[in-house]
Amino acid sequence: MNAPNTERAALTEELERVAAAARDSLTDEMVSRLAGTASDAMDLIDRVNRTGLGKAIPALAEMVNNGDLDRLAKLARVYVSAEDALTDEMVGRLSETIGEGMSLLDQVNRSGLEKAIPALARMVNNGDLDRLSSLARVYASAEDALTDEMVGRVAETVAEGMSLLDRLSRGGAGRLVEMLGQMEASGNLQRMAETTPRLIQRLDMLEGMLGALDAAAAESARAPRAPGGFGGLWSMMRDPDNQDALRYLINLGKAMRRSAVKK
């Protein structure tokens, strides 16, 4: 019984000596700082109690456990670094860009451009937007390649084309188209298409016949008037050229008659 009491008395005496040594080592400045720190701690605890921040301690503990608090701290450091790196000029440009973006969004909302988004989405999906972009690039390249002289010639050609279309419209081109449609329906246009190449191949013959008619008319005009009678006819028939010409006319008449009979 005496041994435990002796050890407890020795421990108490030792603690009293440590406390006395601590009191002796504390200066007035250290005591003031400890008092200020204790006051600040009590004030902080009072604020936490008043604002109900104690309710957030479980959430903070969970953020500490899963690392979200560290990530928030890193994000804050990144934000502070970016804020320090931004100059006044950069801030001004950023503000201007944000203002223009908000203005663009306002214009889109006012003009109802959001209604075109489904159509644009379909154009993107089926590739029409890429084709329009390619067409725009082709047009821009052509526009860059055109000189003033070329533009003038194109404009002149277009004007002449419009004038020609106006003349055709005034001159009854519609009736001509209607006539061609009727010929196509009746089959005459196909027959003309098949006959025209043969006629072109025999143009030389037609030209020779016309020349022969002109020569015959001129020679008949220069020749004296026929005397008439059977004697004159007999003398004309004695000429071999006249006999050949008569035979040719007879053969021509027969061929024309056979062609007419076939039809």
Steps between C-alpha positions, in 0.01 A plus 500: 500500500782744578681438167221625271439802717870581492508476114191719466650763729825496303310545169298787638813669626664454159200656321504795737869560424429486120213745535716731711780484243249581218368798693848622559594467129193689371558868434233766497509510115448126471216517749341779295532302176353190663214706635438657155512161332260354754267799447510461123432126534201564722371767261537256208318229689222749580462597132494136395223434748299804394522438122427129529830412334515195717245339267753521221766305688374156378501623139850645545613172653362310201676741260824443689456122484430482125756769401251763382639757741849457353363542151317817603821634649687425175224665297521807722877514448451471121244780510732721705787430258281586201383817672859600568599428138221710351598852399262793473504468121415130517219568744366770268508267196336223701224735615449621143480142373247406768295809415499417129403141580207614711394740223516217245288276722247783539481547122455124450215495749331804347528380140370152577813337360459209739221375271765432234706276729308177409544574128870570553531174694343308211732672254798401713382139527434447128807694384313789333682755713838370381380517139379857552835589651681345202271687260570825685875437473464430125299819457756700698784355290314584179428849629868551582604371157261727307649821366303814423509418130370148560222632722404746227490225237293274724256782571475577127441134417228474763334817369508368144357169615214676678436712192493186282255332735280811491506501119414132485214554743366789294555321170282202586757258639224358718298407191813343347552289811133396489536407135810294572307324776220411258754375245661287767165355600411415139842357417578759232792637695662156509449462125656840444795401714545184293454676164714805562837315480403353163392841373830650611687226314304584178538874516753482219241331281240763584750773429581342163129476412447865583803595293364291211164675524669839491715399200197357317299815561785718373554286189127496424491876528788535251372241247272615212133418503413148379352489145227256602351216305592134467814584303646707779419227752656240272821698460520550877452130566781412263746660746652227733526743790132577476421129496712444815332795672155365410596152628621655828173688546300184426702302760462782753124505447478124548703511821290783639181312411624182673588702812155660503330162456695352800377776725 
